[in-house]
Amino acid sequence: MMELIKLLSNLAIPLMFFLIISYGLTKDVKVYDCFIEGAKDGIDTVIRVLPPLIGLLVAVGVFRASGALDLITYALRPVTSVIRMPPEVVPLALMRPISGSAALAIVTDLIKSYGPDSFIGRVTSTMMGSTETTFYTIAIYFGSVGIKNVRHTIAAALLADLTGIIASVWVCGMVFGWN
């Protein structure tokens, strides 16, 4: 069975290309011309998305380097203790909506320090899967189609992230026991 899965895995992408090209040829579509046109559109999209993405990455770098993350983490301790969130997880909750790579670095550090089967490791993993890189996603998707008014989207997305953060702590506490 494992050999079949490995074979299918190795053939998936070449088979997909073959099927797309075959289907296009049977419908008299100029497949190569369509591919070139799509590549041009992709470059245009990259050019439209690049400025908001660069701005976001610079802002994240400044936020982390300034020490503001540590200050906010300390200030939020009274609130996070009410929902029984481990203080070690607060930086992840703050960075996840802003930057996926920063959040992944925090997750890696937490799991390396506390282990994947610890309460902190479980909350971290659940939180990573239950929240979104809101600002990155909005910058990419809205920037690619030229939407500039994102006020209600950001509020709704951050509320969803907050719900995911609280639910991660609560579900892990209920399923695995509180620490």
C-alpha positions as CSV (number, residue, x, y, z in Angstrom):
1,M,0.0,0.0,0.0
2,M,2.8,2.4,0.8
3,E,4.4,1.7,-2.5
4,L,1.2,2.6,-4.3
5,I,0.9,5.9,-2.3
6,K,4.5,6.7,-3.1
7,L,3.9,6.0,-6.8
8,L,0.8,8.1,-6.9
9,S,2.6,10.9,-5.1
10,N,5.4,10.9,-7.6
11,L,3.0,10.9,-10.6
12,A,0.5,13.4,-9.3
13,I,2.0,16.6,-10.8
14,P,3.0,15.1,-14.1
15,L,-0.4,13.5,-14.5
16,M,-2.1,16.8,-13.7
17,F,-0.1,18.5,-16.4
18,F,-0.9,15.8,-18.9
19,L,-4.7,15.9,-18.1
20,I,-4.8,19.7,-18.3
21,I,-3.0,19.8,-21.7
22,S,-5.0,16.9,-23.0
23,Y,-8.3,18.5,-22.0
24,G,-7.2,21.8,-23.6
25,L,-6.2,20.2,-26.8
26,T,-9.5,18.3,-27.1
27,K,-11.4,21.6,-26.7
28,D,-9.2,23.4,-29.3
29,V,-7.6,25.7,-26.8
30,K,-4.2,27.1,-27.5
31,V,-2.7,25.8,-24.2
32,Y,0.7,27.4,-24.5
33,D,-0.8,30.8,-25.3
34,C,-3.1,30.6,-22.3
35,F,-0.1,29.6,-20.1
36,I,1.9,32.6,-21.3
37,E,-1.1,35.0,-20.8
38,G,-1.6,33.5,-17.2
39,A,2.1,34.1,-16.5
40,K,1.8,37.7,-17.6
41,D,-1.2,38.2,-15.3
42,G,0.8,36.6,-12.5
43,I,3.6,39.1,-12.9
44,D,1.1,41.9,-12.9
45,T,-0.4,40.6,-9.6
46,V,3.1,40.3,-8.0
47,I,3.8,43.9,-8.9
48,R,0.5,45.1,-7.4
49,V,1.0,43.0,-4.2
50,L,4.6,43.8,-3.6
51,P,4.3,47.3,-2.0
52,P,1.8,46.3,0.7
53,L,3.7,43.1,1.4
54,I,7.0,45.0,1.8
55,G,5.3,47.5,4.1
56,L,3.9,44.7,6.2
57,L,7.2,42.9,6.5
58,V,9.0,46.1,7.6
59,A,6.3,46.9,10.2
60,V,6.7,43.3,11.6
61,G,10.4,43.7,11.8
62,V,10.2,47.1,13.6
63,F,7.5,45.7,16.0
64,R,9.7,42.8,17.1
65,A,13.0,44.7,17.2
66,S,11.5,47.6,19.3
67,G,10.6,45.4,22.2
68,A,6.9,46.3,21.9
69,L,6.0,42.6,21.7
70,D,7.5,41.9,25.1
71,L,5.9,45.0,26.6
72,I,2.4,44.1,25.3
73,T,2.9,40.5,26.5
74,Y,3.6,41.8,30.0
75,A,0.7,44.2,29.9
76,L,-1.8,41.5,28.9
77,R,-0.9,39.1,31.7
78,P,-3.9,40.0,33.9
79,V,-6.3,39.4,30.9
80,T,-4.7,36.2,29.7
81,S,-4.6,34.8,33.2
82,V,-8.5,35.0,33.3
83,I,-8.7,32.7,30.3
84,R,-5.9,30.6,31.7
85,M,-3.6,31.1,28.7
86,P,0.0,30.2,29.5
87,P,2.1,33.5,29.4
88,E,4.5,31.7,27.1
89,V,1.9,31.5,24.3
90,V,0.9,35.2,24.4
91,P,3.6,36.2,21.9
92,L,2.2,33.7,19.4
93,A,-1.3,35.0,19.9
94,L,0.0,38.5,19.2
95,M,2.2,37.7,16.2
96,R,0.0,35.1,14.4
97,P,-2.4,37.7,12.8
98,I,0.5,39.7,11.7
99,S,3.2,37.3,10.4
100,G,3.1,33.6,9.6
101,S,6.9,33.3,9.6
102,A,7.3,35.1,13.0
103,A,4.5,32.9,14.4
104,L,6.2,29.8,13.1
105,A,9.5,30.8,14.7
106,I,7.6,31.3,18.0
107,V,5.9,27.9,17.6
108,T,9.2,26.2,16.9
109,D,10.8,27.8,20.0
110,L,7.9,26.8,22.2
111,I,7.7,23.2,21.1
112,K,11.5,22.9,21.3
113,S,11.4,24.4,24.9
114,Y,8.3,22.7,26.3
115,G,7.7,19.7,24.0
116,P,4.8,18.9,21.7
117,D,2.8,17.0,24.3
118,S,3.0,19.6,27.0
119,F,0.0,21.9,27.6
120,I,1.9,24.8,26.1
121,G,2.8,22.7,23.0
122,R,-0.8,21.6,22.5
123,V,-2.2,25.1,22.9
124,T,0.5,26.4,20.6
125,S,-0.3,23.8,17.9
126,T,-4.1,24.3,18.2
127,M,-3.7,28.0,18.1
128,M,-1.5,27.9,15.0
129,G,-4.2,25.8,13.2
130,S,-7.1,27.8,14.5
131,T,-6.0,31.3,13.6
132,E,-5.0,33.1,10.4
133,T,-2.2,35.5,9.3
134,T,-4.9,38.2,9.0
135,F,-2.9,41.2,7.9
136,Y,-0.8,39.2,5.5
137,T,-3.8,37.6,3.9
138,I,-5.6,40.9,3.6
139,A,-2.5,42.6,2.1
140,I,-2.1,39.9,-0.5
141,Y,-5.7,39.2,-1.5
142,F,-7.1,42.7,-1.2
143,G,-3.9,44.2,-2.7
144,S,-4.1,41.9,-5.7
145,V,-7.6,43.2,-6.7
146,G,-7.0,46.8,-5.6
147,I,-9.4,47.0,-2.6
148,K,-8.3,49.7,-0.2
149,N,-11.2,50.0,2.3
150,V,-10.6,47.0,4.6
151,R,-12.0,48.4,7.8
152,H,-14.8,45.9,8.4
153,T,-12.8,43.0,7.1
154,I,-10.0,43.6,9.6
155,A,-12.4,43.9,12.5
156,A,-14.2,40.6,11.6
157,A,-11.0,38.7,10.9
158,L,-9.4,39.8,14.2
159,L,-12.5,38.8,16.1
160,A,-12.3,35.4,14.4
161,D,-8.6,35.2,15.5
162,L,-9.5,36.1,19.0
163,T,-12.2,33.4,19.0
164,G,-9.6,30.9,17.7
165,I,-7.1,31.9,20.4
166,I,-9.6,31.6,23.3
167,A,-11.0,28.4,21.9
168,S,-7.6,26.9,21.6
169,V,-6.8,27.5,25.2
170,W,-10.3,26.3,26.4
171,V,-10.4,23.2,24.2
172,C,-6.9,22.1,25.2
173,G,-7.7,22.7,28.8
174,M,-10.9,20.7,28.6
175,V,-9.5,17.8,26.6
176,F,-6.0,17.5,28.0
177,G,-6.5,19.1,31.5
178,W,-5.4,22.5,32.7
179,N,-1.9,23.1,33.9
